[in-house]
């Protein structure tokens, strides 16, 4: 019974770490990364779509993104969506593809991005701690209803704490790597 709660908590925490990876991928660095455009949506065909559903995005150089739409008619819409986004990127169109040159970041902007990354990491640590709390509450409820013994409760709490420490360590390692990537000139 206690194993179910530990497994459930472990899976929740694993999902949180994956969400952290996705969030960090969307934080801009000095390098081109297709994940930068994940949040941008484009109006096309009477609906709203993410860019990656309308075009292929490639990185031919370290500081260049190339967006090639599958239908040329959506090219102006993609260009408008990128210009309206908060990424401060300016696409250049040649009629069939968009090229986005990723400018180097100023020292001040780098510090701001590190702050954003730290905030994301802290939010994810809080989510991991919430998963730990939920697992421990479930274990306590099982102990109160006599499904598990007090010793099983204590053992379960210790194991959930170990799992929590491991996943918080993973988030810290991801943050450290992202900080280094952002501050790299």
C-alpha positions in Angstrom: 0.0 0.0 0.0 2.7 2.5 0.9 4.6 1.5 -2.2 1.7 2.8 -4.3 2.0 6.2 -2.7 5.8 6.3 -3.2 5.5 5.3 -6.8 2.7 7.9 -7.4 4.8 10.6 -5.8 7.9 9.6 -7.7 6.0 9.8 -11.0 4.5 13.2 -10.1 8.0 14.5 -9.3 9.5 13.0 -12.5 6.8 14.8 -14.5 7.7 18.1 -12.7 11.3 17.7 -13.6 10.3 17.2 -17.3 8.2 20.3 -17.1 11.2 22.1 -15.7 13.2 21.0 -18.7 10.5 22.3 -21.1 10.3 25.6 -19.3 14.1 26.0 -19.3 14.2 25.2 -23.1 11.9 28.2 -23.7 14.1 30.7 -21.9 16.2 32.5 -24.4 19.9 32.2 -24.4 22.5 33.5 -26.9 22.0 30.4 -29.0 19.3 29.6 -31.4 16.9 26.9 -30.1 13.6 25.9 -31.8 12.0 25.7 -28.4 12.1 29.5 -28.2 9.1 29.6 -30.5 7.0 26.9 -28.7 4.7 29.5 -27.0 4.0 31.5 -30.2 0.7 30.8 -31.9 -0.3 31.8 -35.4 -3.7 32.6 -36.8 -4.1 30.5 -40.0 -6.9 28.7 -41.8 -9.5 30.3 -39.5 -7.9 28.9 -36.3 -4.9 29.3 -34.1 -1.9 26.9 -34.3 1.5 26.6 -32.8 4.3 27.5 -35.2 5.7 23.9 -35.2 2.4 22.7 -36.7 2.6 25.1 -39.6 6.3 25.0 -40.5 9.6 23.2 -39.9 12.1 25.0 -37.7 15.8 24.4 -38.1 19.0 25.7 -36.7 21.6 25.8 -39.5 24.0 28.0 -37.4 24.4 28.7 -33.7 22.7 32.1 -33.9 20.2 31.5 -36.7 16.7 30.0 -36.8 15.1 29.1 -40.2 11.4 28.7 -40.4 10.1 27.1 -43.5 6.3 27.0 -43.7 4.6 24.1 -45.4 2.2 26.5 -47.0 3.6 29.9 -48.2 0.3 31.6 -47.5 0.9 31.4 -43.7 4.4 33.0 -43.9 3.0 36.6 -43.2 1.0 35.3 -40.3 4.0 33.6 -38.8 6.1 36.7 -39.2 3.4 38.9 -37.5 3.1 36.4 -34.6 6.9 36.5 -34.0 7.0 40.3 -34.2 4.1 40.5 -31.6 5.7 38.0 -29.2 7.8 39.2 -26.2 10.9 37.5 -27.6 12.3 40.7 -29.2 13.2 38.9 -32.3 12.9 40.2 -35.9 12.3 37.7 -38.7 13.6 38.4 -42.2 11.5 37.0 -45.0 12.7 36.1 -48.5 9.2 35.0 -49.7 9.6 31.3 -48.9 11.4 31.1 -45.5 11.9 33.3 -42.4 15.3 33.7 -41.0 15.7 34.9 -37.4 19.1 36.0 -36.3 19.5 35.6 -32.5 21.4 38.7 -31.2 23.9 38.4 -28.5 22.5 39.2 -25.0 23.6 42.1 -22.9 25.0 41.5 -19.5 21.8 43.0 -17.9 19.5 40.9 -20.0 21.5 37.8 -19.1 21.0 38.6 -15.4 17.3 39.1 -16.0 17.1 35.7 -17.7 19.0 34.0 -14.8 16.4 35.5 -12.4 13.6 34.1 -14.6 15.3 30.7 -14.6 15.7 30.8 -10.8 12.0 31.7 -10.4 11.0 28.7 -12.6 13.3 26.4 -10.6 11.8 27.6 -7.3 8.2 27.1 -8.6 9.1 23.6 -9.6 10.8 22.9 -6.3 7.6 24.0 -4.6 5.6 21.7 -6.9 7.9 18.8 -5.9 7.4 19.6 -2.2 3.6 19.7 -2.7 3.8 16.2 -4.3 5.8 15.1 -1.2 3.2 16.6 1.1 0.3 14.9 -0.8 2.1 11.5 -0.6 2.8 11.8 3.1 -0.8 12.9 3.8 -2.0 9.8 1.9 0.3 7.6 3.9 -1.0 9.2 7.2 -4.6 8.6 6.0 -3.8 4.9 5.4 -2.2 4.6 8.8 -5.2 6.2 10.5 -7.5 3.7 8.6 -5.2 0.9 9.8 -4.2 -0.1 6.2 -0.5 0.3 7.1 1.4 0.2 10.4 3.2 3.1 12.1 6.5 1.6 11.1 5.4 1.4 7.5 4.3 5.1 7.8 7.7 6.1 9.1 9.5 4.0 6.4 7.2 5.5 3.7 7.9 9.0 4.8 11.6 8.5 4.8 11.5 7.0 1.3 9.3 9.8 0.0 11.8 12.3 1.4 14.7 10.6 -0.3 12.7 10.7 -3.6 12.0 14.4 -3.0 15.7 15.2 -2.3 16.7 13.4 -5.5 14.3 15.3 -7.7 15.0 18.7 -6.1 18.7 17.9 -6.8 17.9 17.2 -10.4 16.1 20.6 -10.6 19.1 22.3 -9.0 21.4 20.7 -11.6 19.1 21.8 -14.5 19.2 25.3 -13.1 22.9 25.3 -12.7 23.3 24.2 -16.4 20.8 26.8 -17.6 22.6 29.5 -15.7 25.9 28.5 -17.3 24.3 28.5 -20.7 22.7 31.9 -20.2 25.9 33.5 -18.9 28.1 32.0 -21.6 29.3 34.7 -24.0 
